[in-house]
Amino acid sequence: MTTAADQLSRSALLFLSRQSNLKDVATRLKPFRQLASRFIAGETLEEAVDAVKALTAKGLMASFDHLNEAVRSPPETRDEVKQYLRLLARIDQVGVRANVSMKLTQCGLLFDRNLALQNARAVVADATARDSFVRVDMEESAVTQTTLDIVRDLHSEFGERHVGAVLQSYLRRTEEDAKALCAERVRIRLCKGAYLEGSDVAFPDKKDVDANYVRCMRILLDSGVYHGIATHDERMIDATLEYAARQHLPKGAFEFQMLYGIRRDLQEQLAKDGHPVRVYVPYGKHWYPYFMRRLAERPANLWFVMRNLMKG
């Protein structure tokens, strides 16, 4: 059950996730670095590759994500494209079962939509040539519509095998988005959402977020498209397995997706049971906003940091 204190802690942590100037302070605190290493696969590409090799050895798939949100200049966006092209090439070289996830704010979405589309297209075109796949991550609700519009542009050119979207069940619009995207055969990762949003666009109560998640999951599983059910919530997993069984869907009709470092036991058990499982593997120097959102999902993690700080 979510308490008022938990809600307050979550809101505070999500606010702090936007304060990028605090990263330098956080990185100097050993407990923060220790906890961050649980959720972040490293700051370099090779560290992330090593992490994915370990996951592959356990029968898990992966989706690499280079962390760098809200890029503000065209040269920075070009650096992000180069990073993703290197990443796709490295996946081929190593031979791991992995694809990539990227945010459109890395591509310039906050200041130039056309540049964002151009940059994203370069990555998806390379992935297509390699018969790989790019998941376009979802960000704050202010860019939801533009993000989906760009995904649709890319999907019309490259098809469902090479590009897909993310939907967040805490947004009120998501059920309708799920119906529309499934009708267009766009592959979706369904998650709950981890940004600070107002009640006018997002459900404030967890029970409503969960109920919407189940509704959207059923839409996805009924569509005949290969989707990702992204959750660590065992109730949502059980609801998915129950509905899949009721609809007589084979285990390979969809995949479960989870975050690096969270519920590793559950990841491995689902894989052992024959379900495709993909782990979202973030890496890079700009890990602070992502890390703070992970803390916000489980405020109890903050006490780990505080206890260790008090120990000196």
C-alpha positions as CSV (number, residue, x, y, z in Angstrom):
1,M,0.0,0.0,0.0
2,T,1.3,3.5,-0.9
3,T,1.4,5.8,2.1
4,A,1.2,9.6,2.1
5,A,4.9,9.6,3.2
6,D,5.8,7.5,0.2
7,Q,3.9,9.8,-2.2
8,L,5.7,12.8,-0.7
9,S,9.1,11.1,-1.0
10,R,8.4,10.1,-4.6
11,S,7.4,13.6,-5.5
12,A,10.5,15.1,-3.9
13,L,12.8,12.6,-5.6
14,L,11.1,13.2,-9.0
15,F,11.7,16.9,-8.5
16,L,15.3,16.3,-7.6
17,S,15.7,14.2,-10.7
18,R,15.3,17.4,-12.8
19,Q,18.0,19.2,-10.9
20,S,21.0,18.0,-13.0
21,N,23.3,20.4,-11.1
22,L,23.1,18.0,-8.1
23,K,24.8,15.2,-10.0
24,D,28.2,16.4,-9.1
25,V,27.2,16.4,-5.4
26,A,25.7,12.9,-5.7
27,T,28.7,11.4,-7.5
28,R,31.0,12.5,-4.6
29,L,28.9,10.5,-2.1
30,K,30.0,6.8,-2.0
31,P,26.6,5.4,-0.9
32,F,25.0,7.1,-3.9
33,R,27.6,5.6,-6.3
34,Q,27.2,2.2,-4.7
35,L,23.4,2.2,-5.1
36,A,23.6,3.7,-8.6
37,S,25.8,0.9,-9.7
38,R,22.9,-1.5,-9.0
39,F,20.7,0.3,-11.6
40,I,23.4,1.6,-14.0
41,A,25.5,-0.9,-16.0
42,G,28.5,1.5,-16.1
43,E,29.5,4.8,-17.7
44,T,31.1,3.2,-20.8
45,L,29.9,1.2,-23.7
46,E,32.2,-1.7,-22.8
47,E,31.0,-1.9,-19.2
48,A,27.5,-2.1,-20.6
49,V,28.5,-4.8,-23.1
50,D,30.0,-6.9,-20.2
51,A,26.8,-6.5,-18.2
52,V,24.8,-7.7,-21.2
53,K,27.1,-10.7,-21.8
54,A,26.3,-11.8,-18.2
55,L,22.6,-11.4,-18.8
56,T,22.8,-13.4,-22.0
57,A,24.6,-16.2,-20.2
58,K,21.5,-16.5,-18.0
59,G,19.1,-16.7,-20.9
60,L,18.0,-13.1,-20.9
61,M,17.8,-10.6,-23.7
62,A,18.7,-6.9,-23.4
63,S,18.0,-3.4,-24.6
64,F,20.9,-1.0,-24.3
65,D,20.1,2.6,-23.4
66,H,22.7,5.4,-23.5
67,L,21.7,7.8,-20.8
68,N,21.7,11.5,-21.9
69,E,18.4,13.3,-21.6
70,A,17.4,16.7,-22.8
71,V,20.3,17.4,-25.2
72,R,20.4,21.1,-26.0
73,S,22.6,21.6,-29.1
74,P,22.9,20.0,-32.6
75,P,26.5,18.9,-32.1
76,E,25.4,17.0,-28.9
77,T,22.7,15.2,-30.9
78,R,25.2,14.2,-33.5
79,D,27.4,12.7,-30.7
80,E,24.4,10.7,-29.5
81,V,23.8,9.3,-33.0
82,K,27.4,8.3,-33.3
83,Q,27.1,6.6,-29.9
84,Y,24.1,4.6,-31.1
85,L,25.8,3.6,-34.3
86,R,28.8,2.3,-32.4
87,L,26.5,0.5,-30.1
88,L,24.6,-1.3,-32.9
89,A,27.9,-2.2,-34.5
90,R,29.2,-3.6,-31.1
91,I,26.0,-5.7,-30.7
92,D,26.7,-7.3,-34.0
93,Q,30.4,-7.9,-33.2
94,V,29.7,-9.4,-29.8
95,G,26.7,-11.4,-30.9
96,V,24.5,-10.8,-27.9
97,R,20.7,-10.9,-28.0
98,A,20.1,-7.2,-27.7
99,N,18.6,-4.1,-29.3
100,V,18.7,-0.5,-28.4
101,S,16.4,2.1,-26.7
102,M,16.7,5.8,-27.3
103,K,15.0,9.0,-26.2
104,L,14.1,11.7,-28.8
105,T,15.3,14.4,-26.5
106,Q,18.7,12.9,-27.2
107,C,18.1,13.6,-30.8
108,G,17.1,17.3,-30.4
109,L,13.4,17.1,-29.8
110,L,13.3,19.9,-27.3
111,F,14.5,22.5,-29.9
112,D,14.1,21.0,-33.4
113,R,11.5,18.4,-34.3
114,N,12.9,17.9,-37.8
115,L,16.4,17.4,-36.4
116,A,15.1,14.8,-33.9
117,L,13.4,12.9,-36.7
118,Q,16.5,13.1,-38.9
119,N,18.7,11.8,-36.1
120,A,16.4,9.1,-35.0
121,R,16.0,8.0,-38.7
122,A,19.7,7.6,-39.0
123,V,19.8,5.2,-36.0
124,V,16.7,3.2,-37.2
125,A,18.1,3.0,-40.7
126,D,21.3,1.5,-39.4
127,A,19.4,-0.9,-37.2
128,T,17.3,-2.0,-40.1
129,A,20.4,-2.7,-42.2
130,R,21.5,-4.9,-39.3
131,D,18.1,-6.5,-38.9
132,S,17.9,-5.0,-35.5
133,F,15.3,-2.9,-33.6
134,V,15.1,0.5,-32.0
135,R,12.7,1.2,-29.1
136,V,11.8,4.9,-28.9
137,D,11.5,5.6,-25.2
138,M,8.6,7.7,-23.8
139,E,9.4,10.8,-21.7
140,E,7.3,13.4,-20.0
141,S,3.7,14.0,-21.2
142,A,4.7,17.3,-22.8
143,V,6.4,15.4,-25.6
144,T,4.1,12.3,-25.7
145,Q,2.2,13.3,-28.9
146,T,5.3,14.5,-30.8
147,T,7.1,11.3,-29.8
148,L,4.3,9.1,-31.1
149,D,4.1,11.2,-34.3
150,I,7.8,10.6,-35.0
151,V,7.5,6.9,-34.2
152,R,4.6,6.7,-36.7
153,D,6.8,8.4,-39.3
154,L,9.6,6.0,-38.7
155,H,7.2,3.0,-38.6
156,S,5.7,3.9,-41.9
157,E,9.2,3.8,-43.5
158,F,10.9,0.9,-41.6
159,G,8.1,-1.3,-40.3
160,E,7.2,-3.0,-37.1
161,R,10.4,-5.2,-37.1
162,H,12.7,-2.3,-36.7
163,V,11.1,0.5,-34.6
164,G,8.6,0.6,-31.7
165,A,7.1,2.9,-29.1
166,V,6.6,3.0,-25.3
167,L,3.3,3.7,-23.5
168,Q,2.9,4.6,-19.9
169,S,-0.2,3.4,-18.0
170,Y,-0.3,6.3,-15.6
171,L,-1.3,8.6,-18.4
172,R,-5.0,9.0,-19.0
173,R,-4.6,9.0,-22.8
174,T,-2.8,5.7,-22.9
175,E,-5.7,3.3,-23.5
176,E,-6.7,5.1,-26.6
177,D,-3.1,5.4,-27.8
178,A,-2.7,1.6,-27.3
179,K,-5.8,0.9,-29.4
180,A,-4.6,3.2,-32.2
181,L,-1.0,2.0,-32.3
182,C,-2.0,-1.7,-32.2
183,A,-4.3,-1.1,-35.1
184,E,-1.3,0.3,-37.0
185,R,0.8,-2.7,-35.8
186,V,3.3,-0.6,-33.9
187,R,5.2,-2.7,-31.3
188,I,4.8,-1.3,-27.8
189,R,6.6,-1.5,-24.5
190,L,3.9,-1.0,-21.8
191,C,5.2,0.4,-18.5
192,K,3.6,2.3,-15.6
193,G,5.6,5.6,-16.0
194,A,8.1,7.4,-13.8
195,Y,7.8,11.1,-14.4
196,L,6.2,13.8,-12.2
197,E,2.8,14.6,-13.9
198,G,-0.3,16.5,-12.9
199,S,-3.6,14.8,-12.2
200,D,-5.1,16.4,-15.3
201,V,-2.9,14.1,-17.5
202,A,-2.0,11.2,-15.2
203,F,-3.9,9.0,-12.7
204,P,-2.8,10.1,-9.2
205,D,-3.8,6.8,-7.5
206,K,-1.8,3.7,-8.0
207,K,-4.9,1.5,-8.2
208,D,-6.0,3.4,-11.2
209,V,-2.6,3.2,-12.8
210,D,-2.7,-0.6,-12.2
211,A,-6.2,-0.9,-13.6
212,N,-5.2,1.0,-16.7
213,Y,-2.1,-1.2,-17.1
214,V,-4.3,-4.3,-17.1
215,R,-6.7,-2.8,-19.7
216,C,-3.8,-1.8,-21.9
217,M,-2.0,-5.1,-21.5
218,R,-5.1,-7.0,-22.8
219,I,-5.3,-4.6,-25.8
220,L,-1.7,-5.4,-26.6
221,L,-2.0,-9.2,-26.2
222,D,-5.2,-9.2,-28.4
223,S,-3.5,-7.4,-31.2
224,G,-1.3,-10.2,-32.7
225,V,1.7,-7.8,-32.5
226,Y,4.8,-8.7,-30.6
227,H,4.9,-6.4,-27.6
228,G,6.9,-5.9,-24.4
229,I,5.1,-6.1,-21.0
230,A,7.4,-4.1,-18.8
231,T,6.8,-4.5,-15.1
232,H,8.3,-5.8,-11.9
233,D,4.9,-6.0,-10.2
234,E,4.1,-9.7,-9.7
235,R,0.4,-8.9,-9.7
236,M,0.7,-7.4,-13.2
237,I,2.8,-10.4,-14.3
238,D,0.2,-12.8,-12.9
239,A,-2.6,-10.9,-14.7
240,T,-0.6,-11.0,-17.9
241,L,0.1,-14.8,-17.6
242,E,-3.6,-15.5,-16.7
243,Y,-4.9,-13.5,-19.7
244,A,-2.4,-15.0,-22.1
245,A,-3.5,-18.5,-20.9
246,R,-7.1,-17.6,-21.3
247,Q,-6.4,-16.4,-24.9
248,H,-4.3,-19.5,-25.6
249,L,-1.3,-17.4,-26.5
250,P,2.1,-19.2,-26.8
251,K,4.9,-18.1,-24.5
252,G,6.7,-16.4,-27.5
253,A,3.8,-14.2,-28.4
254,F,5.2,-11.4,-26.3
255,E,8.1,-10.7,-23.9
256,F,8.4,-9.5,-20.4
257,Q,10.7,-6.5,-19.9
258,M,12.4,-5.4,-16.7
259,L,15.0,-2.9,-15.5
260,Y,18.6,-3.7,-14.9
261,G,19.3,-4.5,-11.3
262,I,15.6,-4.8,-10.3
263,R,14.1,-8.2,-9.4
264,R,16.9,-10.3,-10.9
265,D,15.4,-13.3,-9.3
266,L,12.1,-12.8,-11.1
267,Q,13.9,-12.1,-14.4
268,E,15.7,-15.4,-14.2
269,Q,12.7,-17.4,-13.1
270,L,10.5,-16.2,-15.9
271,A,13.3,-17.0,-18.4
272,K,13.7,-20.5,-16.9
273,D,9.9,-20.9,-17.3
274,G,10.3,-20.4,-21.0
275,H,9.1,-16.7,-21.3
276,P,11.2,-14.3,-23.3
277,V,12.6,-11.7,-20.9
278,R,14.4,-8.5,-22.0
279,V,16.4,-6.4,-19.5
280,Y,16.6,-2.6,-20.0
281,V,20.4,-1.8,-19.6
282,P,21.2,1.8,-19.1
283,Y,24.7,3.2,-19.2
284,G,26.6,6.5,-19.6
285,K,27.9,9.4,-17.6
286,H,24.6,11.2,-17.5
287,W,23.0,8.7,-15.1
288,Y,21.7,11.1,-12.4
289,P,18.1,11.8,-13.7
290,Y,17.4,8.1,-14.5
291,F,18.8,7.0,-11.1
292,M,16.7,9.5,-9.2
293,R,13.5,8.2,-11.0
294,R,14.5,4.6,-9.9
295,L,14.8,5.9,-6.3
296,A,11.4,7.5,-6.6
297,E,9.8,4.2,-7.6
298,R,11.1,2.7,-4.3
299,P,11.7,5.5,-1.8
300,A,13.0,2.9,0.7
301,N,16.2,2.8,-1.3
302,L,16.8,6.3,-0.1
303,W,17.2,5.1,3.4
304,F,20.0,2.8,2.2
305,V,21.9,5.9,1.2
306,M,21.0,7.9,4.4
307,R,22.1,5.0,6.7
308,N,25.4,4.7,4.9
309,L,26.0,8.4,4.9
310,M,25.5,8.5,8.7
311,K,28.0,5.7,9.0
312,G,30.5,7.9,7.4
